[in-house]
Amino acid sequence: MSSHASFDPSAAPVPAPAAALHAGRLQSIDALRGLVMLFMLLDHVRETFYLHLQVPDPMVVAETPAGLFFPRILAHLCAPVFVFLTGLSAFLYASRHADAAQARAAASGFLWRRGLFLVALEVTVVNFAWTFQFPPAKIFLQVIWVIGLSMLALSALVWLPRKALLLGGLLLVAGHNLLDGLHFPAGHAMHVPWAILHDRGWLQWGDIRLRTSYPLLPWIGVIALGYGIGPWFGRDSNAAQRMRRLLAAGMACLLGFMVLRTLNVYGDAPWQAGASALETAMSWLNVTKYPPSLLFVLLTLGTGLLVLRAFEAGCGQRWLVPLATLGAAPMFFYVLHLFVLKLLYLAALGMAGANHGTLFGLDSLWWLWPIACLLAIALYPAVRWFAALKQRRRDIAWLKYL
C-alpha cells in the first residue's frame, strides 16, 4: 500500500515543519518497502534462472552453497516486512480521519476491498505471470494471496481496542508454533481450512490443484502488529520517541531471537553444529518461512525495524529517493517484474535450449547479483512513472490499489 508521499530529490536533510516531517516519515516507510522489494527481485531471479538448484524450507545447509543460502536469507525479509508495513500503512490511511470511529470504518472498508482485490489478483494475473498457463493446472497461493487474506482479517480486527489488537498479534506470532504437530488428512472437514491457516499443502478444486504456499495464521499476527504500532507514526507523534521505540523494539526482537535460537528450546527446528564455522552459522540462521516460525519473525522484523529507524534518521537524503520511489508503487513493480522475468526466461530457453533436464539454468551463481541489479535499473523508470502518476492523479480511485 503506497503512502502517496512525494519527495524532492534535491531536498536537504535540514529541520522541517510538521508537514515536511510527515512526508519524511512516509519516505522512510516507502524506502524500507522499496529495499525489501529489491531483495524480492534478487530471490525471483534465483527462482527463474537457478530453478535447477532448489532450496527447500528450511534449507538443507550441508547441500546449499553459501551463494544461494545468503541471498535466500536476505529474501526472508520481504514478506514479513511487507505485511507489517501493510498494517502500518492501513493505520496511516485511517489516521486521515480525526474521529476514531470514522478512522476505523475507513480502514476497515479499504482493507476489505483491497484484500479481495489482492486475492483475485493472485489467482489470476500473478499466477499467470508465474506459469503462463491458461487455464491453469496449478494455482500457487503465495504472498499476494496471504497479504490479501491478512487485510481481510485486519478489516475486522481494527475494531478491537489497540491493546487487544497488539496482544492478539503477539499471541499469533509467538504461539502458532505450538500447533505445528496438528494435521488433518484429506477428506477431513478441517483439512482445507487448516491447510489455508497453518498446514502448508495441496488442495484439489475440480481439475485444478492449489498450493497453500503461505499459511495464513501467523501473518494475521504480523499485520496486526504493524497496525498496532501505527500511533508511533501518527501526525502528532514525536520523532525522537519514535526512533527510541523502533530501536528498542528491533533490539528486543533480535535479542529474543538470539536467546531462543541459541538455547534451541522453542520457535523453530533446532540448529546443529556443522562441518565448518560457516555451516554452523548457516544452520543458526536457517529459519522456517512456511509458515513463518516465531524465530523467523523475530529475526526478520527485528532487522526491518532497525533498518526503518536508520531510514528515519536519513530522511531527506538523496540516496533514499530511489528506494522510496520503488516502495511507492509496490504492486505495479511486483506484477511488472514477474512478467519481465518470465519473458526473459522464455527467451533464454528459446535461444540456448534446456541445459538442466527440461529447464534452462545458469551454472555460475555469480550471475545472480548483476542480473538483479540490471533488472532493477531497467525497471526503475517505469516504476517512477507510475509512482508519479499515483501521486498526480489521486482522483483515479483504482490507482491506490496498485
URQUIWO-V731158 format. One record per pair of residues at least 24 apart in sequence whose C-alpha atoms are under 8 Angstrom apart, sorted by the first residue. I is the first residue (numbers start at 1). J is the second residue. D is the distance in whole Angstrom. If there is no record, write none. Layout:
I:J:D ; I:J:D
This chain:
1:86:6 ; 1:89:6 ; 1:90:8 ; 1:328:8 ; 1:329:8 ; 1:330:7 ; 1:400:7 ; 1:401:7 ; 1:402:7 ; 2:30:7 ; 2:89:8 ; 2:327:7 ; 2:328:5 ; 2:329:6 ; 2:330:7 ; 2:400:7 ; 2:402:8 ; 3:29:8 ; 3:30:7 ; 3:89:7 ; 3:92:8 ; 3:93:8 ; 3:328:7 ; 4:328:7 ; 4:390:7 ; 4:391:6 ; 5:328:8 ; 5:391:7 ; 6:391:7 ; 7:321:7 ; 9:316:8 ; 9:317:8 ; 9:318:6 ; 9:321:6 ; 10:318:7 ; 11:316:6 ; 11:317:7 ; 11:318:7 ; 12:316:6 ; 12:317:6 ; 12:318:8 ; 13:314:7 ; 13:315:7 ; 13:316:5 ; 13:317:6 ; 14:316:8 ; 22:235:6 ; 24:312:7 ; 24:315:5 ; 24:316:7 ; 25:233:7 ; 25:312:6 ; 25:315:7 ; 27:315:7 ; 27:320:8 ; 27:321:8 ; 27:324:6 ; 28:308:6 ; 28:311:5 ; 28:312:5 ; 28:315:6 ; 28:320:8 ; 28:324:7 ; 29:85:7 ; 29:308:7 ; 29:324:8 ; 29:327:8 ; 30:323:7 ; 30:324:5 ; 30:325:7 ; 30:326:8 ; 30:327:4 ; 30:328:6 ; 31:311:7 ; 31:320:6 ; 31:321:7 ; 31:322:8 ; 31:323:5 ; 31:324:4 ; 31:325:7 ; 31:326:8 ; 31:327:6 ; 32:304:8 ; 32:307:7 ; 32:308:6 ; 32:311:7 ; 32:323:7 ; 32:324:7 ; 32:327:7 ; 33:81:7 ; 33:82:6 ; 33:85:8 ; 33:323:8 ; 33:324:7 ; 33:326:8 ; 33:327:5 ; 33:330:8 ; 34:323:5 ; 34:324:6 ; 34:325:7 ; 34:326:5 ; 34:327:4 ; 34:328:8 ; 34:330:8 ; 35:323:6 ; 35:327:8 ; 36:75:7 ; 36:77:6 ; 36:78:5 ; 36:81:7 ; 36:82:8 ; 37:78:7 ; 37:326:8 ; 37:327:8 ; 37:330:8 ; 37:334:8 ; 38:376:7 ; 39:71:8 ; 39:74:6 ; 39:75:5 ; 39:77:8 ; 39:78:7 ; 40:75:6 ; 40:78:6 ; 41:337:8 ; 41:372:6 ; 41:376:8 ; 42:71:7 ; 42:75:8 ; 42:368:7 ; 42:369:7 ; 42:372:5 ; 43:71:7 ; 43:72:6 ; 43:75:6 ; 45:341:7 ; 45:368:7 ; 45:371:7 ; 45:372:6 ; 46:368:6 ; 48:341:7 ; 48:342:7 ; 48:345:7 ; 48:361:8 ; 49:345:7 ; 49:360:7 ; 49:361:5 ; 49:362:6 ; 50:361:5 ; 50:362:6 ; 50:363:8 ; 51:359:8 ; 51:361:7 ; 52:356:7 ; 52:359:7 ; 52:361:6 ; 57:288:6 ; 57:289:7 ; 57:290:7 ; 58:286:6 ; 58:287:6 ; 58:288:5 ; 58:289:7 ; 59:286:7 ; 61:279:7 ; 61:282:7 ; 61:283:6 ; 61:286:8 ; 62:274:8 ; 62:279:7 ; 67:365:6 ; 68:365:7 ; 69:282:8 ; 73:285:8 ; 73:286:8 ; 76:289:7 ; 76:300:7 ; 77:300:5 ; 77:301:7 ; 77:303:8 ; 77:304:7 ; 79:143:7 ; 80:219:8 ; 80:222:7 ; 80:297:7 ; 80:300:7 ; 80:301:7 ; 81:300:7 ; 81:301:6 ; 81:304:6 ; 83:147:6 ; 83:219:7 ; 83:222:7 ; 83:223:5 ; 83:226:8 ; 84:222:6 ; 84:223:5 ; 84:224:8 ; 84:225:7 ; 84:226:4 ; 84:227:8 ; 85:223:8 ; 85:226:6 ; 86:223:7 ; 86:226:7 ; 86:227:8 ; 87:151:8 ; 87:154:8 ; 87:223:5 ; 87:224:6 ; 87:225:7 ; 87:226:4 ; 87:227:4 ; 87:228:8 ; 88:223:8 ; 88:226:5 ; 88:227:4 ; 88:228:7 ; 88:229:7 ; 88:230:5 ; 89:227:7 ; 89:230:8 ; 90:227:7 ; 91:227:5 ; 91:230:5 ; 91:231:8 ; 92:230:7 ; 92:233:8 ; 92:234:7 ; 95:234:7 ; 104:158:6 ; 104:159:6 ; 107:155:7 ; 107:158:8 ; 108:154:7 ; 108:155:4 ; 108:156:7 ; 108:158:7 ; 109:155:7 ; 110:155:8 ; 111:151:5 ; 111:152:6 ; 111:154:7 ; 111:155:5 ; 112:151:6 ; 112:152:5 ; 112:155:6 ; 114:148:7 ; 114:151:7 ; 114:401:6 ; 115:147:7 ; 115:148:4 ; 115:149:6 ; 115:150:7 ; 115:151:5 ; 115:152:5 ; 116:148:6 ; 116:149:8 ; 116:152:7 ; 117:148:7 ; 117:401:8 ; 118:144:6 ; 118:145:6 ; 118:147:7 ; 118:148:5 ; 119:144:7 ; 119:145:5 ; 119:146:8 ; 119:148:5 ; 119:149:7 ; 125:335:8 ; 126:335:7 ; 126:338:8 ; 129:335:8 ; 129:338:6 ; 129:339:5 ; 129:342:7 ; 130:338:7 ; 130:339:8 ; 130:342:7 ; 136:208:7 ; 137:207:7 ; 137:208:5 ; 137:209:6 ; 138:208:6 ; 138:209:5 ; 138:210:6 ; 138:211:8 ; 139:208:7 ; 139:209:6 ; 139:210:5 ; 139:211:6 ; 140:210:6 ; 140:211:5 ; 140:212:7 ; 140:213:7 ; 141:210:7 ; 141:211:6 ; 141:212:5 ; 141:213:6 ; 141:214:7 ; 142:212:7 ; 142:213:5 ; 142:214:5 ; 143:214:6 ; 145:214:8 ; 146:214:6 ; 146:215:7 ; 146:216:6 ; 146:219:7 ; 147:219:8 ; 149:216:7 ; 150:216:7 ; 150:219:6 ; 150:220:5 ; 150:223:7 ; 151:223:8 ; 153:220:7 ; 154:220:7 ; 154:223:7 ; 154:224:7 ; 157:224:8 ; 162:228:6 ; 163:228:8 ; 165:224:6 ; 165:225:7 ; 165:228:7 ; 166:224:7 ; 166:225:6 ; 166:228:6 ; 168:221:7 ; 168:224:8 ; 169:220:7 ; 169:221:4 ; 169:222:6 ; 169:223:8 ; 169:224:5 ; 169:225:5 ; 170:221:6 ; 170:225:7 ; 171:221:7 ; 172:217:7 ; 172:218:5 ; 172:220:7 ; 172:221:5 ; 173:218:5 ; 173:219:8 ; 173:221:5 ; 173:222:7 ; 173:293:8 ; 173:294:6 ; 173:297:7 ; 174:267:8 ; 174:294:5 ; 175:294:8 ; 176:217:7 ; 176:218:7 ; 176:293:8 ; 176:294:8 ; 177:267:6 ; 177:268:8 ; 177:293:6 ; 177:294:7 ; 198:291:6 ; 199:291:8 ; 200:290:7 ; 200:291:7 ; 213:290:7 ; 214:290:6 ; 214:291:6 ; 215:290:7 ; 215:291:5 ; 216:291:8 ; 218:291:7 ; 218:292:7 ; 219:292:8 ; 243:309:6 ; 243:312:8 ; 246:305:6 ; 246:306:7 ; 246:308:8 ; 246:309:6 ; 247:305:7 ; 247:306:6 ; 247:309:7 ; 249:302:7 ; 249:305:7 ; 250:301:7 ; 250:302:4 ; 250:303:6 ; 250:304:7 ; 250:305:5 ; 250:306:5 ; 251:302:6 ; 251:306:8 ; 252:302:7 ; 253:298:5 ; 253:299:7 ; 253:301:7 ; 253:302:5 ; 254:298:6 ; 254:299:6 ; 254:302:5 ; 254:303:7 ; 256:298:7 ; 257:295:6 ; 257:298:6 ; 257:299:6 ; 260:295:8 ; 261:295:7 ; 267:293:6 ; 267:294:5 ; 267:295:5 ; 268:293:6 ; 268:294:7 ; 268:295:6 ; 268:296:8 ; 325:383:7 ; 325:384:6 ; 325:387:7 ; 326:380:7 ; 326:383:6 ; 326:384:7 ; 326:387:8 ; 328:387:6 ; 329:383:6 ; 329:384:8 ; 329:386:7 ; 329:387:5 ; 329:402:6 ; 330:402:7 ; 331:401:8 ; 331:402:5 ; 332:383:7 ; 332:386:8 ; 332:402:6 ; 333:379:8 ; 333:383:6 ; 337:379:8
